[in-house]
């Protein structure tokens, strides 16, 4: 087995290389491609996922609305 295949961050390296080549990334939330500059990695259910800023804002608004309902 090669050293590369044993790296725990190899998926991040591959997706970063693809983003550098195409200038686009896949949003894990709405399942679509967006420009690489329009998002960031977010901790979701103990895993890091790349989510666009629009989806991050929608998730924040949903959490706030749920918190207001629960009060």
N, C-alpha and C positions, 0 to 999 in steps of 0.2 A: 504494500500500500504506500502511496506517495505521501509526502508531508502535506501537500496541498489538500488531498482528500480527507486528511485528519483534522484540518482546521475547523474550529467551531463556527467561524465567521465567513466561511466560503460562500454562502448564499448572498451575504451582504456584498462581498467582493464581486460576484458575478452580476448582481443587479446594479451595482455602482458602475461597473464597466459598460453594461448595456445602456445605462442612463448617460454616461459620458459619450458613447457612440451615437445615440439617437437624440439626446436632449429631452427625452421623455421618460416618465416612470408610470408604473401601474398603481393606481390607488386601491388599497386593500378594502376600502369601505364601499365605494360605489362601483368598483370593478371596471374602471375605465382608465385610459391613458391620459395624462395631463403633463404639461411642461415640468421638467425636473425642479425648477425653481419655485413651483407653486405648492410645496408641501414639505413635510418633515417626518422623521420617525417618531412614533408615539408608542407608549407602553399600553398594550391592550391584552387583558387576560394573561398577564405574565409573559407576553411575547412582544417583541418590537416589530411594528408594522409601519410601512410608509403610507401616510394618509394625506390627501390634499387639504389645503387650508379651508376650503369651502366645507368639506365634510367635518373637519375638526370643529368649525364654528357651529354647524348643525348639531353635532353631538353635544357640544357645550350647552346650546339652547334647550335641547331635549332633557339633559340632566337638570337644568335649572327649573324647567317646567314641571318635571316629576317631583322635584324637591318642594316646590310650592304646593302641589296637589297633596303631598303627604303631610303637610303642616296642619 
